[in-house]
Amino acid sequence: MTGHGAPPKSPRRRRVRDELRGLPSYVRLLAGTQLAFNLGFYAVLPYLATHLSESIGLAGWAVGLVLGLRTFSQQGLFVVGGALTDRFGPRPVVLVGCLLRIAGFAWLAFADSTATVVGAVVLVGFAAALFSPAVESETAREAVRHERDTGTPRAQVLGVFSAAGQAGAFLGPLLGTALLYAGFRAACLAGVLVFTAVLAGHARLMPRRAPVRTRRVRGARTVFANPRFLALCLAYSGYLIAYNQLYLALPVELTRATGSQDAVGPLFALSSLLVVCAQLPVTRWSAARLAPRTALTGGLLLVATGFAAVAATTPYLPDRTPYALLPACALIVLLTLGQMLLVPAARGLVPDLVDERHLGLATGALSSVSGLAVLAGSAGTGALLDLPAPALWTALAAVPLGAAVLARCVTPVRAEGRNTGAAGCVPGGSGTRQPSPEKE
């Protein structure tokens, strides 16, 4: 006890506090607004399907179409938002994205027909396609700058950003549940208030960065003709295809093992809570001991192990018992640990693979290519859902396992004082200095 009768703060809490205080104020702004953006978004999104079917009266196929349009207008158009960020600078793109998100949620609150709902949902998705690549590329740029200035690994900064986003994704549905007692419209309007606060914060605090004057066609050709960057996109796609199985294969497994999908919500909450609580320690550990490419590979192997654990254990656990949930819990824990390793590593590799002038485009392309891969992969994995559980989960484990092999091809050409990972499928090194051996 201290002299004032208050218990002393734990070393872990003090270390996290000091770590956050040590970040530049601009990075804290980006992380805080990522939290707020996800908070407002996830306060509404989980309940959109129910609203469309019960309040608007859309058929099941129409609900699926609307949700698919939202995903395409967001994930598929990230590359557009990234290109606009490079062309005009991040500030105007972020501000326009916030304005469109405010307009989209206000429109959705009062939409009462199929056409108006589709328009509102597409606007909401496109707003994120502008906002997210601009904020993510700015975070990566600032992480590199902070690493050069202080020696702090960029993965730690990106880990803070990931943890903030997951905190918003975790708290958003809780806020939405409380707001739904006042109706879906109230939840949408609360989202409007959150995004208005995000807009005000960025308008006041986001610096004006000069746009890059470059030929857009040449920039796109440079990014998409880069074999190292394409290898990163494909490896990251393997992770997202695997993560998407939480929406496809996991509910099927829970229904088979327990007779219902009631555990889906608690398992998602467990995943988000793990990221919120453990992302910073995991990132701190991996940044000190692992090169980014090794962290990317190790994360994918953990995801593959989670799928393999389901395949190996389901034949031996009786259905309709508490033990039947153990494989799903193991999957969630291992997949989330893999996510905590590989996501900051993947984002931190982008600035080493492309010219800084094209960082926004590359950041958006990473998400867009992965989104298209998930769209194609979902059709393929959906066709496997009728297989027996061991065969299904063994086949699914092959996706992140193959991605882990591909991740070894991601060889940074510039490291700015960091390890380059000279071994790989594509020769590394910029020709200006000898690469140091990668930490394993």
C-alpha angles and dihedrals in degrees: 000000000000125000090267093054095251120129113250117255114258117252090243094054091045091050092050090048092050091046092054093045090051092061119095113263090243091058090050088052091052093047093045094050090047087057092048093045092053091042092058093040098050092043086072111021100070090057098042096092092053091048092050094050101037105030102029094031098228119165119246094257090050091051089052091048093051093049090047091052090053091052093047095046088052111033097027094052098046088104089060092052090048093051091049089050091056092046102045104017127255100275100068092040092052093046093049090047090054092048091050092048090052091049092046096052093043089051092047091052091063101029111123105167137057094252095050093045091051091049093049095046093048090049091051091051095046090050089060090046087062100038103043102052090046093050094041094049090047090050091050091048092050091045090056091047092048090049091053093047100043108013091241108145111252090230090070091058091046089047090058089051092050093047091050091052092049091048088057091047090051097046096039098073090046089054090045092052090054093046094048089072084071092044139265091282091059090052091052093048090049086055088053089056092050093050091046088057090049090050092050092048094051094042090055102036109024110101122230109251120194112248119245114253104214139128106270096208092051090047092053091047091050093050099044094042091056106106093198092054092046089052089054091049092051094045090049089047089058089056093049092047088053093046090051088064087076084073098037115027101022095063089049091051092047091050091050095046103037106017095244144048095237092117094060094087096048091046091053089048089051090053094050092044091052091054093047093050102035108027096091097046092045092048092046090052095045094045090055096046110023135057113233093253091051091049089050092050094044092049092053091049090053090052090050090049090054091056092044090052090059091048092049100045108036095078091058102045120081116241123240092030132104088254090064089074094058096087091050091049091050090050092052094048096046094042091049093048089050090049091052090054101042106037097062089040093052093048091045092053095057096077089052093052103047138039112270089239089067099040094113092049092047093048091052092044091054089060097039095050090047091048092053090048090052090050091054094038093051091061091050097046091043088062089058097055094096092060120104111274097254092051093044096051093041090055091047091050089061091068099064089035090058089045090054090055090049091049089068086069091063100100115167114226094201125036105166094215096332131104113280101198097233095194116080147093094292122047111254135206131083095237092245099090141003113270116241117233116271118252111243 
